[in-house]
Amino acid sequence: MQIEYIEISTMEQQQAVFGCQDHFVRMLEKAFSVLIGLRESKVEVKGEDISGVSNAVSVIQSLQQIYDQGEGDRINEDMIYRLIDEATEGSLEETVEAMESIVTLTNRGAPIKCKTPGQKNYIRAMKENTITICIGPAGTGKTYLAVAQAAEELKRGDIDRIIMSRPAIEAGEERLGFLPGDLSQKVDPYLRPLNDALYDIFGAEKAEKLRERGTIEIAPLAYMRGRTLNRAKVLIDESQNASIYTIKMALTRLGEGSKMVLTGDVTQIDLPHKTDSGLEKCAAIVGPIEGISVIHLNNRDVVRNKIVKDIVKAFEKAEAEKKVSQVPDYQRRKKRQG
């Protein structure tokens, strides 16, 4: 039996780490096959498996660190699941370090922070490069972090405006048909995710004022043609739904002092023919150019409800199995023989 002890500094810290009715502790016990209890001012972790005990101790110490940084209110079930996964993968320390990185502050003064090493690399890429291409599944924070970084650059005076765009392509099999109103009203349903991020970061009232002044502009990707964009941060969301020619058009709009971020999920292409998508083709063509960075996020970077990460994993597995099944039998036999 392996037993380890962890000092608890205050009752408040213990309550935050253990969770309501010790819910977080029960999650750790189940994940690592250990028993966790209080012995005076210490947490006792015991189990038959040394690595299980070590992982549980590491997660508890990480939670203590997060609490001591004044972030106790961020400790929730989804965070526990994420730390459990990272401890199992051996990258817990890197993840906790990434969670300390502040991108910007919301209108209420709350910090927006990275939650995974992949997100931290994404933020670094946006700071250091003129063009950043981020490809990853739903829930990895591609759009939200791009808006947050743009907001921070606007606050610092590094840029004069934020221009946000996306292809006006409807999702999947749903077709909205004719939409009434002026241009703004017609495209608003397509650009709602960008608006949601803006409202969260700037607040609804300030975001609307910035849009009225032209400091923030939201428009369909097709309206980029013929423009030169100076001292702007250009965010192009859902880029997987643009052709290589449209993406080329957008990339060549950049003027002096401007930067661009393209985000997309190549598993959610809504074009009639998936091969028409230009995002991955573009990344392969321009990726080697100095000043351009291509970031790939994966299921480990999903920061929504845990079930979203499980869904992404399931689809990735199904897609991988589909690719294997499509390989001719003689090729599979040849690989096994080789």
C-alpha positions as CSV (number, residue, x, y, z in Angstrom):
1,M,0.0,0.0,0.0
2,Q,1.4,3.4,-1.1
3,I,0.6,6.3,1.2
4,E,1.4,10.0,0.7
5,Y,0.4,13.1,2.7
6,I,-0.3,16.7,1.6
7,E,-0.3,19.7,3.9
8,I,-3.5,21.8,3.8
9,S,-3.0,25.5,4.7
10,T,-6.6,26.6,5.5
11,M,-10.1,25.2,5.8
12,E,-11.1,27.3,2.8
13,Q,-8.4,25.8,0.6
14,Q,-9.5,22.3,1.7
15,Q,-13.1,23.1,0.8
16,A,-12.2,24.4,-2.6
17,V,-10.0,21.4,-3.4
18,F,-12.4,18.8,-2.1
19,G,-15.5,20.3,-3.6
20,C,-19.1,20.4,-2.4
21,Q,-19.7,17.2,-0.4
22,D,-16.2,16.0,-1.4
23,H,-17.3,15.6,-5.0
24,F,-13.9,16.5,-6.5
25,V,-12.2,14.0,-4.2
26,R,-14.6,11.2,-5.3
27,M,-13.7,12.0,-8.9
28,L,-10.0,11.6,-8.2
29,E,-10.6,8.4,-6.2
30,K,-12.4,6.9,-9.2
31,A,-9.9,8.1,-11.8
32,F,-6.8,6.9,-10.0
33,S,-8.1,4.0,-7.9
34,V,-7.1,5.6,-4.6
35,L,-8.6,6.5,-1.3
36,I,-8.4,10.2,-0.1
37,G,-9.2,11.4,3.4
38,L,-8.3,14.1,6.0
39,R,-5.9,13.4,8.8
40,E,-5.8,16.5,11.0
41,S,-4.3,19.2,8.8
42,K,-3.1,16.8,6.1
43,V,-4.7,15.0,3.1
44,E,-3.9,11.3,3.0
45,V,-3.8,9.6,-0.4
46,K,-3.4,5.9,-0.4
47,G,-3.6,3.1,-3.0
48,E,-2.0,0.0,-4.4
49,D,-0.8,1.6,-7.6
50,I,2.2,4.0,-7.1
51,S,1.5,6.0,-10.2
52,G,-2.2,6.3,-9.3
53,V,-1.3,7.8,-5.9
54,S,1.4,10.0,-7.4
55,N,-1.1,11.4,-10.0
56,A,-3.8,12.0,-7.4
57,V,-1.3,13.9,-5.3
58,S,-0.1,16.0,-8.3
59,V,-3.7,17.0,-9.1
60,I,-4.4,18.0,-5.5
61,Q,-1.2,20.0,-5.3
62,S,-2.1,21.7,-8.6
63,L,-5.6,22.6,-7.3
64,Q,-3.9,24.1,-4.2
65,Q,-1.7,26.2,-6.4
66,I,-4.7,27.4,-8.4
67,Y,-6.5,28.3,-5.2
68,D,-3.5,30.1,-3.7
69,Q,-3.3,32.3,-6.9
70,G,-6.8,33.6,-6.1
71,E,-8.4,31.4,-8.7
72,G,-10.4,29.1,-6.4
73,D,-13.7,30.1,-8.1
74,R,-12.4,28.6,-11.4
75,I,-12.1,25.1,-9.8
76,N,-15.0,23.1,-11.1
77,E,-15.9,19.6,-12.5
78,D,-14.6,20.3,-16.0
79,M,-11.3,21.5,-14.6
80,I,-10.9,18.4,-12.5
81,Y,-11.5,16.2,-15.6
82,R,-9.0,18.2,-17.5
83,L,-6.3,17.9,-14.8
84,I,-7.0,14.2,-14.5
85,D,-6.4,13.7,-18.2
86,E,-3.2,15.8,-18.1
87,A,-1.9,13.9,-15.1
88,T,-2.5,10.6,-16.9
89,E,-0.7,12.0,-20.0
90,G,2.2,13.2,-17.9
91,S,1.7,16.9,-18.9
92,L,0.0,18.2,-15.7
93,E,2.8,20.7,-14.8
94,E,2.8,22.2,-18.3
95,T,-1.0,22.6,-18.2
96,V,-1.0,24.3,-14.9
97,E,1.7,26.7,-16.1
98,A,-0.4,27.5,-19.2
99,M,-3.4,28.3,-17.0
100,E,-1.4,31.2,-15.5
101,S,-1.2,33.0,-18.8
102,I,-3.6,36.0,-18.9
103,V,-4.7,37.1,-22.4
104,T,-6.8,40.1,-21.4
105,L,-9.4,41.3,-18.9
106,T,-13.2,41.3,-19.5
107,N,-15.2,44.5,-19.0
108,R,-15.8,43.3,-15.5
109,G,-12.1,43.0,-14.8
110,A,-12.1,39.2,-14.8
111,P,-9.0,37.7,-16.4
112,I,-9.3,35.6,-19.6
113,K,-6.7,32.9,-19.3
114,C,-5.4,30.0,-21.4
115,K,-6.5,26.6,-20.2
116,T,-4.2,24.3,-22.1
117,P,-0.6,24.3,-23.4
118,G,-2.0,24.3,-26.9
119,Q,-4.0,27.5,-26.2
120,K,-0.8,29.1,-24.8
121,N,1.1,28.2,-27.9
122,Y,-1.8,29.7,-30.0
123,I,-1.6,33.0,-28.1
124,R,2.1,33.1,-28.4
125,A,1.8,32.5,-32.2
126,M,-0.7,35.4,-32.5
127,K,1.6,37.7,-30.7
128,E,4.8,36.8,-32.6
129,N,3.5,36.4,-36.2
130,T,1.8,38.5,-38.8
131,I,-0.5,35.7,-39.8
132,T,-1.7,32.8,-37.6
133,I,-3.7,29.8,-39.0
134,C,-5.4,27.8,-36.2
135,I,-7.0,24.5,-37.1
136,G,-8.8,22.5,-34.4
137,P,-12.1,20.9,-33.3
138,A,-15.1,22.6,-31.7
139,G,-14.6,23.8,-28.2
140,T,-10.9,24.5,-28.3
141,G,-11.3,28.3,-27.9
142,K,-10.1,29.2,-31.4
143,T,-12.5,32.1,-32.0
144,Y,-12.8,33.3,-28.4
145,L,-9.0,33.5,-27.8
146,A,-8.5,35.3,-31.2
147,V,-11.1,37.9,-30.2
148,A,-9.5,38.2,-26.7
149,Q,-6.0,38.7,-28.1
150,A,-7.4,41.3,-30.6
151,A,-9.1,43.1,-27.8
152,E,-5.9,43.3,-25.8
153,E,-4.0,44.7,-28.8
154,L,-6.8,47.3,-29.3
155,K,-6.6,48.4,-25.7
156,R,-2.8,48.7,-25.9
157,G,-3.1,50.9,-29.0
158,D,-1.1,48.4,-31.2
159,I,-4.0,48.4,-33.7
160,D,-6.7,50.9,-34.6
161,R,-9.5,48.5,-35.3
162,I,-10.7,44.9,-35.3
163,I,-12.2,43.4,-38.5
164,M,-14.0,40.1,-38.0
165,S,-15.3,38.0,-40.9
166,R,-16.5,34.5,-41.9
167,P,-17.9,32.9,-45.0
168,A,-21.7,33.2,-45.2
169,I,-22.2,29.5,-45.3
170,E,-25.0,27.8,-43.4
171,A,-24.1,24.8,-41.1
172,G,-24.7,21.3,-42.3
173,E,-28.0,20.5,-43.9
174,E,-29.8,23.5,-42.4
175,R,-30.8,26.2,-44.9
176,L,-32.2,29.5,-43.7
177,G,-33.5,30.7,-47.0
178,F,-34.2,34.4,-47.6
179,L,-33.3,36.7,-44.8
180,P,-35.0,40.1,-44.5
181,G,-33.3,43.4,-43.6
182,D,-30.2,45.4,-44.5
183,L,-26.7,43.8,-44.8
184,S,-26.0,43.9,-41.1
185,Q,-29.3,42.1,-40.3
186,K,-28.8,39.6,-43.1
187,V,-25.4,38.5,-42.0
188,D,-25.9,38.7,-38.2
189,P,-27.0,35.0,-37.8
190,Y,-23.8,33.9,-39.5
191,L,-21.6,36.1,-37.3
192,R,-23.4,35.5,-33.9
193,P,-20.4,33.5,-32.4
194,L,-18.1,36.5,-33.1
195,N,-20.7,38.9,-31.5
196,D,-21.0,36.6,-28.4
197,A,-17.2,36.8,-27.8
198,L,-17.2,40.6,-28.3
199,Y,-20.1,41.1,-25.8
200,D,-18.3,38.8,-23.2
201,I,-15.0,40.7,-23.5
202,F,-16.1,44.3,-24.0
203,G,-19.7,44.2,-22.6
204,A,-22.7,44.6,-24.9
205,E,-22.9,48.4,-24.6
206,K,-19.2,49.1,-25.3
207,A,-19.1,46.5,-28.1
208,E,-22.0,48.2,-29.9
209,K,-20.4,51.7,-29.5
210,L,-17.1,50.4,-31.0
211,R,-19.1,48.9,-33.9
212,E,-20.9,52.2,-34.4
213,R,-17.6,54.1,-34.6
214,G,-16.1,51.6,-37.0
215,T,-13.5,50.5,-34.5
216,I,-14.9,47.0,-34.7
217,E,-16.3,45.8,-38.1
218,I,-18.1,42.6,-38.8
219,A,-18.8,41.6,-42.4
220,P,-19.0,38.6,-44.7
221,L,-15.7,37.4,-46.1
222,A,-16.9,38.2,-49.7
223,Y,-16.9,41.9,-48.8
224,M,-13.1,41.9,-48.3
225,R,-12.3,42.0,-52.0
226,G,-10.6,45.2,-53.2
227,R,-9.8,46.5,-49.7
228,T,-6.4,47.3,-48.1
229,L,-6.6,46.9,-44.3
230,N,-4.1,49.0,-42.3
231,R,-3.3,48.8,-38.6
232,A,-6.0,46.2,-38.1
233,K,-6.4,42.8,-36.5
234,V,-8.3,40.7,-39.0
235,L,-10.1,37.6,-37.7
236,I,-11.5,35.1,-40.2
237,D,-13.6,32.5,-38.5
238,E,-14.9,29.2,-40.0
239,S,-12.2,29.4,-42.7
240,Q,-12.7,25.7,-43.5
241,N,-15.8,27.0,-45.5
242,A,-13.8,29.2,-47.8
243,S,-12.1,28.1,-51.0
244,I,-8.3,28.4,-51.5
245,Y,-9.0,31.4,-53.9
246,T,-11.1,33.2,-51.3
247,I,-8.5,32.6,-48.6
248,K,-5.8,33.9,-50.9
249,M,-7.9,37.0,-51.5
250,A,-8.3,37.6,-47.8
251,L,-4.6,37.1,-47.0
252,T,-3.6,39.7,-49.6
253,R,-5.8,42.4,-48.0
254,L,-3.2,43.0,-45.2
255,G,-1.7,46.5,-45.2
256,E,0.8,48.2,-42.9
257,G,0.7,47.3,-39.2
258,S,-2.0,44.6,-39.7
259,K,-2.2,41.0,-38.5
260,M,-4.6,38.2,-39.5
261,V,-5.9,35.1,-37.8
262,L,-7.7,32.3,-39.7
263,T,-9.5,29.7,-37.6
264,G,-11.4,26.6,-38.7
265,D,-12.4,23.0,-38.0
266,V,-11.7,20.8,-41.0
267,T,-14.1,18.2,-39.6
268,Q,-17.0,20.7,-40.0
269,I,-16.9,21.7,-43.7
270,D,-20.3,22.9,-44.9
271,L,-19.4,23.4,-48.6
272,P,-21.2,21.2,-51.1
273,H,-18.0,19.4,-51.9
274,K,-15.6,19.0,-48.9
275,T,-12.6,19.0,-51.3
276,D,-13.4,22.7,-52.1
277,S,-12.2,23.7,-48.6
278,G,-9.0,25.7,-48.9
279,L,-7.9,25.9,-45.2
280,E,-5.6,23.0,-45.0
281,K,-4.3,23.6,-48.6
282,C,-3.5,27.2,-47.6
283,A,-1.7,26.1,-44.4
284,A,0.5,23.7,-46.4
285,I,1.3,26.4,-49.0
286,V,2.1,29.4,-46.7
287,G,3.0,27.7,-43.5
288,P,6.8,27.7,-44.3
289,I,6.8,31.5,-44.8
290,E,8.5,33.5,-42.1
291,G,6.0,35.5,-40.1
292,I,3.2,32.9,-40.6
293,S,2.4,30.2,-38.0
294,V,0.2,27.2,-38.3
295,I,-1.2,25.9,-35.0
296,H,-3.1,22.6,-34.6
297,L,-5.3,22.1,-31.6
298,N,-6.8,18.7,-30.7
299,N,-9.2,17.0,-28.3
300,R,-6.8,17.8,-25.4
301,D,-7.5,21.5,-26.0
302,V,-11.3,21.2,-25.7
303,V,-12.4,23.4,-22.8
304,R,-16.2,23.0,-23.0
305,N,-18.2,20.4,-21.1
306,K,-16.2,17.1,-20.7
307,I,-18.7,15.4,-22.9
308,V,-17.7,17.6,-25.8
309,K,-14.1,16.3,-25.5
310,D,-15.5,12.7,-25.4
311,I,-17.6,13.4,-28.5
312,V,-14.6,14.8,-30.4
313,K,-12.5,11.8,-29.4
314,A,-15.2,9.4,-30.6
315,F,-15.5,11.1,-34.0
316,E,-11.7,11.2,-34.4
317,K,-11.6,7.5,-33.7
318,A,-14.4,6.7,-36.1
319,E,-12.6,8.8,-38.8
320,A,-9.3,7.0,-38.2
321,E,-11.1,3.6,-38.5
322,K,-12.8,4.7,-41.6
323,K,-9.5,5.6,-43.2
324,V,-8.0,2.2,-42.3
325,S,-11.0,0.4,-43.7
326,Q,-10.6,2.3,-47.0
327,V,-7.1,1.0,-47.5
328,P,-7.2,-2.0,-50.0
329,D,-6.7,-5.4,-48.4
330,Y,-3.5,-6.1,-50.3
331,Q,-1.9,-2.9,-49.0
332,R,-2.8,-3.8,-45.4
333,R,-1.3,-7.3,-45.9
334,K,1.8,-5.7,-47.4
335,K,2.2,-3.4,-44.4
336,R,1.9,-6.3,-41.9
337,Q,4.4,-8.4,-43.9
338,G,6.8,-5.4,-44.1
